[in-house]
């Protein structure tokens, strides 16, 4: 058994829809209909976890 990391991932089903709403341990949120897509997004952290309005660190 591996040691716990303290990372918490949350996925909630939105009642009345086929939509899943996920929250990564970093606080970013994602919506998907496919559970596999949702887990791939979660476990790919930090890839895909940058908001569109967030600066990307390119200063040139």
CHARMM-style PDB file with segment names, atoms N, HN, CA, C and O in Angstrom:
ATOM      1  N   UNK     1       0.837  -1.184   0.000  1.00  0.00      PROA
ATOM      2  CA  UNK     1       0.000   0.000   0.000  1.00  0.00      PROA
ATOM      3  C   UNK     1       0.880   1.244   0.000  1.00  0.00      PROA
ATOM      4  O   UNK     1       1.926   1.275   0.647  1.00  0.00      PROA
ATOM      5  N   UNK     2       0.448   2.262  -0.728  1.00  0.00      PROA
ATOM      6  HN  UNK     2      -0.402   2.237  -1.254  1.00  0.00      PROA
ATOM      7  CA  UNK     2       1.219   3.508  -0.788  1.00  0.00      PROA
ATOM      8  C   UNK     2       0.729   4.478   0.282  1.00  0.00      PROA
ATOM      9  O   UNK     2      -0.376   4.346   0.806  1.00  0.00      PROA
ATOM     10  N   UNK     3       1.564   5.438   0.587  1.00  0.00      PROA
ATOM     11  HN  UNK     3       2.462   5.545   0.161  1.00  0.00      PROA
ATOM     12  CA  UNK     3       1.214   6.450   1.583  1.00  0.00      PROA
ATOM     13  C   UNK     3       0.171   7.405   1.010  1.00  0.00      PROA
ATOM     14  O   UNK     3       0.215   7.706  -0.182  1.00  0.00      PROA
ATOM     15  N   UNK     4      -0.759   7.885   1.823  1.00  0.00      PROA
ATOM     16  HN  UNK     4      -0.794   7.640   2.791  1.00  0.00      PROA
ATOM     17  CA  UNK     4      -1.760   8.828   1.334  1.00  0.00      PROA
ATOM     18  C   UNK     4      -1.120  10.152   0.927  1.00  0.00      PROA
ATOM     19  O   UNK     4      -0.151  10.599   1.540  1.00  0.00      PROA
ATOM     20  N   UNK     5      -1.673  10.774  -0.117  1.00  0.00      PROA
ATOM     21  HN  UNK     5      -2.460  10.411  -0.615  1.00  0.00      PROA
ATOM     22  CA  UNK     5      -1.111  12.025  -0.631  1.00  0.00      PROA
ATOM     23  C   UNK     5      -1.816  13.250  -0.075  1.00  0.00      PROA
ATOM     24  O   UNK     5      -1.268  14.351  -0.135  1.00  0.00      PROA
ATOM     25  N   UNK     6      -3.012  13.088   0.463  1.00  0.00      PROA
ATOM     26  HN  UNK     6      -3.458  12.194   0.513  1.00  0.00      PROA
ATOM     27  CA  UNK     6      -3.773  14.226   0.953  1.00  0.00      PROA
ATOM     28  C   UNK     6      -4.521  14.960  -0.145  1.00  0.00      PROA
ATOM     29  O   UNK     6      -5.154  15.983   0.117  1.00  0.00      PROA
ATOM     30  N   UNK     7      -4.458  14.454  -1.376  1.00  0.00      PROA
ATOM     31  HN  UNK     7      -3.944  13.623  -1.589  1.00  0.00      PROA
ATOM     32  CA  UNK     7      -5.165  15.082  -2.485  1.00  0.00      PROA
ATOM     33  C   UNK     7      -6.599  14.576  -2.515  1.00  0.00      PROA
ATOM     34  O   UNK     7      -6.844  13.375  -2.403  1.00  0.00      PROA
ATOM     35  N   UNK     8      -7.549  15.504  -2.666  1.00  0.00      PROA
ATOM     36  HN  UNK     8      -7.350  16.480  -2.757  1.00  0.00      PROA
ATOM     37  CA  UNK     8      -8.958  15.140  -2.707  1.00  0.00      PROA
ATOM     38  C   UNK     8      -9.530  15.537  -4.057  1.00  0.00      PROA
ATOM     39  O   UNK     8      -9.423  16.687  -4.483  1.00  0.00      PROA
ATOM     40  N   UNK     9     -10.132  14.572  -4.713  1.00  0.00      PROA
ATOM     41  HN  UNK     9     -10.219  13.637  -4.367  1.00  0.00      PROA
ATOM     42  CA  UNK     9     -10.812  14.789  -5.986  1.00  0.00      PROA
ATOM     43  C   UNK     9     -12.298  14.600  -5.738  1.00  0.00      PROA
ATOM     44  O   UNK     9     -12.698  13.651  -5.063  1.00  0.00      PROA
ATOM     45  N   UNK    10     -13.118  15.490  -6.276  1.00  0.00      PROA
ATOM     46  HN  UNK    10     -12.793  16.260  -6.825  1.00  0.00      PROA
ATOM     47  CA  UNK    10     -14.564  15.372  -6.098  1.00  0.00      PROA
ATOM     48  C   UNK    10     -15.234  15.336  -7.464  1.00  0.00      PROA
ATOM     49  O   UNK    10     -14.939  16.148  -8.341  1.00  0.00      PROA
ATOM     50  N   UNK    11     -16.135  14.385  -7.627  1.00  0.00      PROA
ATOM     51  HN  UNK    11     -16.375  13.725  -6.914  1.00  0.00      PROA
ATOM     52  CA  UNK    11     -16.945  14.316  -8.834  1.00  0.00      PROA
ATOM     53  C   UNK    11     -18.394  14.178  -8.402  1.00  0.00      PROA
ATOM     54  O   UNK    11     -18.739  13.286  -7.626  1.00  0.00      PROA
ATOM     55  N   UNK    12     -19.236  15.062  -8.907  1.00  0.00      PROA
ATOM     56  HN  UNK    12     -18.957  15.787  -9.537  1.00  0.00      PROA
ATOM     57  CA  UNK    12     -20.655  15.045  -8.578  1.00  0.00      PROA
ATOM     58  C   UNK    12     -21.465  14.889  -9.858  1.00  0.00      PROA
ATOM     59  O   UNK    12     -21.156  15.490 -10.887  1.00  0.00      PROA
ATOM     60  N   UNK    13     -22.494  14.080  -9.772  1.00  0.00      PROA
ATOM     61  HN  UNK    13     -22.745  13.592  -8.936  1.00  0.00      PROA
ATOM     62  CA  UNK    13     -23.430  13.935 -10.876  1.00  0.00      PROA
ATOM     63  C   UNK    13     -24.464  15.028 -10.748  1.00  0.00      PROA
ATOM     64  O   UNK    13     -25.000  15.248  -9.662  1.00  0.00      PROA
ATOM     65  N   UNK    14     -24.758  15.727 -11.848  1.00  0.00      PROA
ATOM     66  HN  UNK    14     -24.323  15.549 -12.730  1.00  0.00      PROA
ATOM     67  CA  UNK    14     -25.766  16.778 -11.827  1.00  0.00      PROA
ATOM     68  C   UNK    14     -27.125  16.126 -12.119  1.00  0.00      PROA
ATOM     69  O   UNK    14     -27.376  15.732 -13.257  1.00  0.00      PROA
ATOM     70  N   UNK    15     -27.994  16.005 -11.130  1.00  0.00      PROA
ATOM     71  HN  UNK    15     -27.790  16.325 -10.204  1.00  0.00      PROA
ATOM     72  CA  UNK    15     -29.275  15.305 -11.284  1.00  0.00      PROA
ATOM     73  C   UNK    15     -30.090  15.824 -12.469  1.00  0.00      PROA
ATOM     74  O   UNK    15     -30.138  17.025 -12.735  1.00  0.00      PROA
ATOM     75  N   UNK    16     -30.720  14.898 -13.164  1.00  0.00      PROA
ATOM     76  HN  UNK    16     -30.681  13.922 -12.948  1.00  0.00      PROA
ATOM     77  CA  UNK    16     -31.541  15.243 -14.314  1.00  0.00      PROA
ATOM     78  C   UNK    16     -30.750  15.397 -15.601  1.00  0.00      PROA
ATOM     79  O   UNK    16     -31.315  15.734 -16.641  1.00  0.00      PROA
ATOM     80  N   UNK    17     -29.430  15.149 -15.539  1.00  0.00      PROA
ATOM     81  HN  UNK    17     -28.971  14.874 -14.694  1.00  0.00      PROA
ATOM     82  CA  UNK    17     -28.573  15.276 -16.720  1.00  0.00      PROA
ATOM     83  C   UNK    17     -27.641  14.067 -16.787  1.00  0.00      PROA
ATOM     84  O   UNK    17     -27.643  13.221 -15.893  1.00  0.00      PROA
ATOM     85  N   UNK    18     -26.863  13.998 -17.833  1.00  0.00      PROA
ATOM     86  HN  UNK    18     -26.861  14.686 -18.559  1.00  0.00      PROA
ATOM     87  CA  UNK    18     -25.790  13.012 -17.959  1.00  0.00      PROA
ATOM     88  C   UNK    18     -24.442  13.677 -17.672  1.00  0.00      PROA
ATOM     89  O   UNK    18     -23.401  13.182 -18.106  1.00  0.00      PROA
ATOM     90  N   UNK    19     -24.459  14.777 -16.956  1.00  0.00      PROA
ATOM     91  HN  UNK    19     -25.304  15.179 -16.604  1.00  0.00      PROA
ATOM     92  CA  UNK    19     -23.275  15.601 -16.757  1.00  0.00      PROA
ATOM     93  C   UNK    19     -22.627  15.345 -15.396  1.00  0.00      PROA
ATOM     94  O   UNK    19     -23.301  15.230 -14.372  1.00  0.00      PROA
ATOM     95  N   UNK    20     -21.303  15.259 -15.424  1.00  0.00      PROA
ATOM     96  HN  UNK    20     -20.756  15.352 -16.256  1.00  0.00      PROA
ATOM     97  CA  UNK    20     -20.501  15.150 -14.211  1.00  0.00      PROA
ATOM     98  C   UNK    20     -19.764  16.466 -13.996  1.00  0.00      PROA
ATOM     99  O   UNK    20     -19.280  17.076 -14.950  1.00  0.00      PROA
ATOM    100  N   UNK    21     -19.681  16.894 -12.757  1.00  0.00      PROA
ATOM    101  HN  UNK    21     -20.074  16.398 -11.982  1.00  0.00      PROA
ATOM    102  CA  UNK    21     -18.955  18.114 -12.414  1.00  0.00      PROA
ATOM    103  C   UNK    21     -17.834  17.721 -11.458  1.00  0.00      PROA
ATOM    104  O   UNK    21     -18.086  17.218 -10.363  1.00  0.00      PROA
ATOM    105  N   UNK    22     -16.599  17.954 -11.884  1.00  0.00      PROA
ATOM    106  HN  UNK    22     -16.395  18.362 -12.774  1.00  0.00      PROA
ATOM    107  CA  UNK    22     -15.458  17.557 -11.076  1.00  0.00      PROA
ATOM    108  C   UNK    22     -14.687  18.741 -10.536  1.00  0.00      PROA
ATOM    109  O   UNK    22     -14.594  19.792 -11.169  1.00  0.00      PROA
ATOM    110  N   UNK    23     -14.132  18.546  -9.343  1.00  0.00      PROA
ATOM    111  HN  UNK    23     -14.207  17.692  -8.828  1.00  0.00      PROA
ATOM    112  CA  UNK    23     -13.267  19.547  -8.725  1.00  0.00      PROA
ATOM    113  C   UNK    23     -11.965  18.871  -8.346  1.00  0.00      PROA
ATOM    114  O   UNK    23     -11.962  17.914  -7.572  1.00  0.00      PROA
ATOM    115  N   UNK    24     -10.867  19.356  -8.880  1.00  0.00      PROA
ATOM    116  HN  UNK    24     -10.870  20.134  -9.509  1.00  0.00      PROA
ATOM    117  CA  UNK    24      -9.535  18.819  -8.611  1.00  0.00      PROA
ATOM    118  C   UNK    24      -9.056  19.306  -7.249  1.00  0.00      PROA
ATOM    119  O   UNK    24      -9.594  20.265  -6.697  1.00  0.00      PROA
ATOM    120  N   UNK    25      -8.045  18.641  -6.719  1.00  0.00      PROA
ATOM    121  HN  UNK    25      -7.607  17.862  -7.168  1.00  0.00      PROA
ATOM    122  CA  UNK    25      -7.469  19.065  -5.439  1.00  0.00      PROA
ATOM    123  C   UNK    25      -6.892  20.466  -5.510  1.00  0.00      PROA
ATOM    124  O   UNK    25      -6.714  21.105  -4.473  1.00  0.00      PROA
ATOM    125  N   UNK    26      -6.591  20.968  -6.720  1.00  0.00      PROA
ATOM    126  HN  UNK    26      -6.735  20.449  -7.562  1.00  0.00      PROA
ATOM    127  CA  UNK    26      -6.050  22.318  -6.877  1.00  0.00      PROA
ATOM    128  C   UNK    26      -7.160  23.374  -6.924  1.00  0.00      PROA
ATOM    129  O   UNK    26      -6.879  24.573  -6.930  1.00  0.00      PROA
ATOM    130  N   UNK    27      -8.418  22.929  -6.956  1.00  0.00      PROA
ATOM    131  HN  UNK    27      -8.647  21.955  -6.951  1.00  0.00      PROA
ATOM    132  CA  UNK    27      -9.538  23.859  -6.971  1.00  0.00      PROA
ATOM    133  C   UNK    27     -10.144  24.101  -8.337  1.00  0.00      PROA
ATOM    134  O   UNK    27     -11.226  24.679  -8.436  1.00  0.00      PROA
ATOM    135  N   UNK    28      -9.473  23.673  -9.387  1.00  0.00      PROA
ATOM    136  HN  UNK    28      -8.594  23.203  -9.306  1.00  0.00      PROA
ATOM    137  CA  UNK    28     -10.010  23.841 -10.737  1.00  0.00      PROA
ATOM    138  C   UNK    28     -11.216  22.932 -10.921  1.00  0.00      PROA
ATOM    139  O   UNK    28     -11.297  21.862 -10.317  1.00  0.00      PROA
ATOM    140  N   UNK    29     -12.165  23.371 -11.771  1.00  0.00      PROA
ATOM    141  HN  UNK    29     -12.099  24.240 -12.261  1.00  0.00      PROA
ATOM    142  CA  UNK    29     -13.384  22.619 -12.013  1.00  0.00      PROA
ATOM    143  C   UNK    29     -13.487  22.261 -13.483  1.00  0.00      PROA
ATOM    144  O   UNK    29     -12.955  22.955 -14.349  1.00  0.00      PROA
ATOM    145  N   UNK    30     -14.192  21.150 -13.749  1.00  0.00      PROA
ATOM    146  HN  UNK    30     -14.625  20.587 -13.044  1.00  0.00      PROA
ATOM    147  CA  UNK    30     -14.346  20.641 -15.115  1.00  0.00      PROA
ATOM    148  C   UNK    30     -15.689  19.947 -15.208  1.00  0.00      PROA
ATOM    149  O   UNK    30     -16.150  19.347 -14.237  1.00  0.00      PROA
ATOM    150  N   UNK    31     -16.314  20.024 -16.364  1.00  0.00      PROA
ATOM    151  HN  UNK    31     -15.939  20.511 -17.153  1.00  0.00      PROA
ATOM    152  CA  UNK    31     -17.588  19.357 -16.598  1.00  0.00      PROA
ATOM    153  C   UNK    31     -17.441  18.440 -17.801  1.00  0.00      PROA
ATOM    154  O   UNK    31     -16.853  18.817 -18.815  1.00  0.00      PROA
ATOM    155  N   UNK    32     -17.982  17.229 -17.678  1.00  0.00      PROA
ATOM    156  HN  UNK    32     -18.459  16.923 -16.854  1.00  0.00      PROA
ATOM    157  CA  UNK    32     -17.917  16.257 -18.762  1.00  0.00      PROA
ATOM    158  C   UNK    32     -19.071  15.272 -18.629  1.00  0.00      PROA
ATOM    159  O   UNK    32     -19.644  15.119 -17.550  1.00  0.00      PROA
ATOM    160  N   UNK    33     -19.409  14.606 -19.729  1.00  0.00      PROA
ATOM    161  HN  UNK    33     -18.943  14.730 -20.605  1.00  0.00      PROA
ATOM    162  CA  UNK    33     -20.439  13.575 -19.683  1.00  0.00      PROA
ATOM    163  C   UNK    33     -19.826  12.188 -19.565  1.00  0.00      PROA
ATOM    164  O   UNK    33     -20.506  11.242 -19.169  1.00  0.00      PROA
ATOM    165  N   UNK    34     -18.567  12.060 -19.900  1.00  0.00      PROA
ATOM    166  HN  UNK    34     -18.015  12.829 -20.222  1.00  0.00      PROA
ATOM    167  CA  UNK    34     -17.884  10.767 -19.886  1.00  0.00      PROA
ATOM    168  C   UNK    34     -17.040  10.633 -18.621  1.00  0.00      PROA
ATOM    169  O   UNK    34     -16.140  11.444 -18.398  1.00  0.00      PROA
ATOM    170  N   UNK    35     -17.314   9.619 -17.781  1.00  0.00      PROA
ATOM    171  HN  UNK    35     -18.045   8.961 -17.962  1.00  0.00      PROA
ATOM    172  CA  UNK    35     -16.534   9.455 -16.560  1.00  0.00      PROA
ATOM    173  C   UNK    35     -15.044   9.227 -16.814  1.00  0.00      PROA
ATOM    174  O   UNK    35     -14.209   9.663 -16.021  1.00  0.00      PROA
ATOM    175  N   UNK    36     -14.706   8.551 -17.907  1.00  0.00      PROA
ATOM    176  HN  UNK    36     -15.384   8.197 -18.551  1.00  0.00      PROA
ATOM    177  CA  UNK    36     -13.292   8.309 -18.230  1.00  0.00      PROA
ATOM    178  C   UNK    36     -12.602   9.636 -18.541  1.00  0.00      PROA
ATOM    179  O   UNK    36     -11.485   9.881 -18.085  1.00  0.00      PROA
ATOM    180  N   UNK    37     -13.270  10.490 -19.318  1.00  0.00      PROA
ATOM    181  HN  UNK    37     -14.178  10.291 -19.688  1.00  0.00      PROA
ATOM    182  CA  UNK    37     -12.713  11.809 -19.632  1.00  0.00      PROA
ATOM    183  C   UNK    37     -12.491  12.619 -18.350  1.00  0.00      PROA
ATOM    184  O   UNK    37     -11.479  13.302 -18.196  1.00  0.00      PROA
ATOM    185  N   UNK    38     -13.461  12.526 -17.439  1.00  0.00      PROA
ATOM    186  HN  UNK    38     -14.283  11.971 -17.564  1.00  0.00      PROA
ATOM    187  CA  UNK    38     -13.344  13.272 -16.181  1.00  0.00      PROA
ATOM    188  C   UNK    38     -12.129  12.808 -15.392  1.00  0.00      PROA
ATOM    189  O   UNK    38     -11.360  13.644 -14.917  1.00  0.00      PROA
ATOM    190  N   UNK    39     -11.928  11.496 -15.236  1.00  0.00      PROA
ATOM    191  HN  UNK    39     -12.553  10.817 -15.622  1.00  0.00      PROA
ATOM    192  CA  UNK    39     -10.785  10.994 -14.468  1.00  0.00      PROA
ATOM    193  C   UNK    39      -9.462  11.287 -15.171  1.00  0.00      PROA
ATOM    194  O   UNK    39      -8.459  11.561 -14.512  1.00  0.00      PROA
ATOM    195  N   UNK    40      -9.454  11.232 -16.506  1.00  0.00      PROA
ATOM    196  HN  UNK    40     -10.270  11.009 -17.041  1.00  0.00      PROA
ATOM    197  CA  UNK    40      -8.224  11.579 -17.224  1.00  0.00      PROA
ATOM    198  C   UNK    40      -7.852  13.026 -16.964  1.00  0.00      PROA
ATOM    199  O   UNK    40      -6.677  13.340 -16.773  1.00  0.00      PROA
ATOM    200  N   UNK    41      -8.847  13.916 -16.953  1.00  0.00      PROA
ATOM    201  HN  UNK    41      -9.802  13.661 -17.107  1.00  0.00      PROA
ATOM    202  CA  UNK    41      -8.586  15.332 -16.673  1.00  0.00      PROA
ATOM    203  C   UNK    41      -8.052  15.494 -15.251  1.00  0.00      PROA
ATOM    204  O   UNK    41      -7.071  16.200 -15.022  1.00  0.00      PROA
ATOM    205  N   UNK    42      -8.712  14.828 -14.299  1.00  0.00      PROA
ATOM    206  HN  UNK    42      -9.509  14.254 -14.485  1.00  0.00      PROA
ATOM    207  CA  UNK    42      -8.288  14.930 -12.901  1.00  0.00      PROA
ATOM    208  C   UNK    42      -6.842  14.469 -12.712  1.00  0.00      PROA
ATOM    209  O   UNK    42      -6.033  15.164 -12.097  1.00  0.00      PROA
ATOM    210  N   UNK    43      -6.535  13.306 -13.242  1.00  0.00      PROA
ATOM    211  HN  UNK    43      -7.193  12.742 -13.742  1.00  0.00      PROA
ATOM    212  CA  UNK    43      -5.226  12.698 -13.004  1.00  0.00      PROA
ATOM    213  C   UNK    43      -4.114  13.307 -13.848  1.00  0.00      PROA
ATOM    214  O   UNK    43      -2.940  13.025 -13.613  1.00  0.00      PROA
ATOM    215  N   UNK    44      -4.468  14.147 -14.837  1.00  0.00      PROA
ATOM    216  HN  UNK    44      -5.422  14.377 -15.027  1.00  0.00      PROA
ATOM    217  CA  UNK    44      -3.463  14.812 -15.675  1.00  0.00      PROA
ATOM    218  C   UNK    44      -2.927  16.077 -15.012  1.00  0.00      PROA
ATOM    219  O   UNK    44      -2.072  16.754 -15.583  1.00  0.00      PROA
ATOM    220  N   UNK    45      -3.412  16.403 -13.824  1.00  0.00      PROA
ATOM    221  HN  UNK    45      -4.106  15.852 -13.360  1.00  0.00      PROA
ATOM    222  CA  UNK    45      -2.992  17.624 -13.121  1.00  0.00      PROA
ATOM    223  C   UNK    45      -1.479  17.794 -13.196  1.00  0.00      PROA
ATOM    224  O   UNK    45      -0.759  16.839 -12.904  1.00  0.00      PROA
ATOM    225  N   UNK    46      -0.964  18.959 -13.572  1.00  0.00      PROA
ATOM    226  HN  UNK    46      -1.549  19.734 -13.809  1.00  0.00      PROA
ATOM    227  CA  UNK    46      -1.637  20.233 -13.774  1.00  0.00      PROA
ATOM    228  C   UNK    46      -2.030  20.509 -15.223  1.00  0.00      PROA
ATOM    229  O   UNK    46      -2.553  21.586 -15.510  1.00  0.00      PROA
ATOM    230  N   UNK    47      -1.801  19.586 -16.134  1.00  0.00      PROA
ATOM    231  HN  UNK    47      -1.377  18.711 -15.901  1.00  0.00      PROA
ATOM    232  CA  UNK    47      -2.159  19.820 -17.537  1.00  0.00      PROA
ATOM    233  C   UNK    47      -3.670  19.987 -17.672  1.00  0.00      PROA
ATOM    234  O   UNK    47      -4.446  19.174 -17.168  1.00  0.00      PROA
ATOM    235  N   UNK    48      -4.078  21.066 -18.367  1.00  0.00      PROA
ATOM    236  HN  UNK    48      -3.447  21.727 -18.776  1.00  0.00      PROA
ATOM    237  CA  UNK    48      -5.494  21.330 -18.569  1.00  0.00      PROA
ATOM    238  C   UNK    48      -6.167  22.016 -17.398  1.00  0.00      PROA
ATOM    239  O   UNK    48      -7.387  22.178 -17.402  1.00  0.00      PROA
ATOM    240  N   UNK    49      -5.401  22.423 -16.391  1.00  0.00      PROA
ATOM    241  HN  UNK    49      -4.410  22.291 -16.387  1.00  0.00      PROA
ATOM    242  CA  UNK    49      -5.979  23.026 -15.210  1.00  0.00      PROA
ATOM    243  C   UNK    49      -5.729  24.526 -15.137  1.00  0.00      PROA
ATOM    244  O   UNK    49      -5.745  25.097 -14.047  1.00  0.00      PROA
ATOM    245  N   UNK    50      -5.498  25.177 -16.280  1.00  0.00      PROA
ATOM    246  HN  UNK    50      -5.486  24.712 -17.166  1.00  0.00      PROA
ATOM    247  CA  UNK    50      -5.265  26.618 -16.329  1.00  0.00      PROA
ATOM    248  C   UNK    50      -6.498  27.280 -16.916  1.00  0.00      PROA
ATOM    249  O   UNK    50      -6.982  26.883 -17.976  1.00  0.00      PROA
ATOM    250  N   UNK    51      -7.005  28.294 -16.221  1.00  0.00      PROA
ATOM    251  HN  UNK    51      -6.612  28.617 -15.360  1.00  0.00      PROA
ATOM    252  CA  UNK    51      -8.165  29.033 -16.727  1.00  0.00      PROA
ATOM    253  C   UNK    51      -7.751  29.867 -17.929  1.00  0.00      PROA
ATOM    254  O   UNK    51      -6.591  30.261 -18.049  1.00  0.00      PROA
ATOM    255  N   UNK    52      -8.696  30.132 -18.813  1.00  0.00      PROA
ATOM    256  HN  UNK    52      -9.638  29.812 -18.715  1.00  0.00      PROA
ATOM    257  CA  UNK    52      -8.426  30.916 -20.018  1.00  0.00      PROA
ATOM    258  C   UNK    52      -8.024  32.350 -19.682  1.00  0.00      PROA
ATOM    259  O   UNK    52      -7.266  32.963 -20.434  1.00  0.00      PROA
ATOM    260  N   UNK    53      -8.518  32.900 -18.565  1.00  0.00      PROA
ATOM    261  HN  UNK    53      -9.134  32.403 -17.954  1.00  0.00      PROA
ATOM    262  CA  UNK    53      -8.212  34.282 -18.205  1.00  0.00      PROA
ATOM    263  C   UNK    53      -6.971  34.412 -17.333  1.00  0.00      PROA
ATOM    264  O   UNK    53      -6.656  35.509 -16.870  1.00  0.00      PROA
ATOM    265  N   UNK    54      -6.270  33.323 -17.104  1.00  0.00      PROA
ATOM    266  HN  UNK    54      -6.526  32.432 -17.480  1.00  0.00      PROA
ATOM    267  CA  UNK    54      -5.070  33.317 -16.253  1.00  0.00      PROA
ATOM    268  C   UNK    54      -3.818  33.561 -17.107  1.00  0.00      PROA
ATOM    269  O   UNK    54      -3.691  32.978 -18.184  1.00  0.00      PROA
ATOM    270  N   UNK    55      -2.900  34.406 -16.647  1.00  0.00      PROA
ATOM    271  HN  UNK    55      -3.004  34.880 -15.772  1.00  0.00      PROA
ATOM    272  CA  UNK    55      -1.654  34.595 -17.401  1.00  0.00      PROA
ATOM    273  C   UNK    55      -0.854  33.288 -17.447  1.00  0.00      PROA
ATOM    274  O   UNK    55      -0.860  32.515 -16.489  1.00  0.00      PROA
ATOM    275  N   UNK    56      -0.177  33.054 -18.554  1.00  0.00      PROA
ATOM    276  HN  UNK    56      -0.172  33.682 -19.332  1.00  0.00      PROA
ATOM    277  CA  UNK    56       0.554  31.802 -18.741  1.00  0.00      PROA
ATOM    278  C   UNK    56       2.026  31.904 -18.408  1.00  0.00      PROA
ATOM    279  O   UNK    56       2.755  30.921 -18.541  1.00  0.00      PROA
ATOM    280  N   UNK    57       2.481  33.073 -17.977  1.00  0.00      PROA
ATOM    281  HN  UNK    57       1.889  33.871 -17.870  1.00  0.00      PROA
ATOM    282  CA  UNK    57       3.876  33.224 -17.591  1.00  0.00      PROA
ATOM    283  C   UNK    57       4.810  33.581 -18.722  1.00  0.00      PROA
ATOM    284  O   UNK    57       6.020  33.663 -18.511  1.00  0.00      PROA
ATOM    285  N   UNK    58       4.282  33.797 -19.931  1.00  0.00      PROA
ATOM    286  HN  UNK    58       3.299  33.730 -20.102  1.00  0.00      PROA
ATOM    287  CA  UNK    58       5.111  34.206 -21.065  1.00  0.00      PROA
ATOM    288  C   UNK    58       5.271  35.713 -21.028  1.00  0.00      PROA
ATOM    289  O   UNK    58       4.316  36.445 -21.291  1.00  0.00      PROA
ATOM    290  N   UNK    59       6.446  36.178 -20.711  1.00  0.00      PROA
ATOM    291  HN  UNK    59       7.222  35.584 -20.497  1.00  0.00      PROA
ATOM    292  CA  UNK    59       6.662  37.629 -20.632  1.00  0.00      PROA
ATOM    293  C   UNK    59       7.362  38.181 -21.864  1.00  0.00      PROA
ATOM    294  O   UNK    59       7.636  39.379 -21.919  1.00  0.00      PROA
ATOM    295  N   UNK    60       7.659  37.348 -22.850  1.00  0.00      PROA
ATOM    296  HN  UNK    60       7.436  36.375 -22.805  1.00  0.00      PROA
ATOM    297  CA  UNK    60       8.362  37.837 -24.035  1.00  0.00      PROA
ATOM    298  C   UNK    60       7.407  38.208 -25.138  1.00  0.00      PROA
ATOM    299  OT1 UNK    60       7.836  38.639 -26.208  1.00  0.00      PROA
TER     300      UNK     60
END
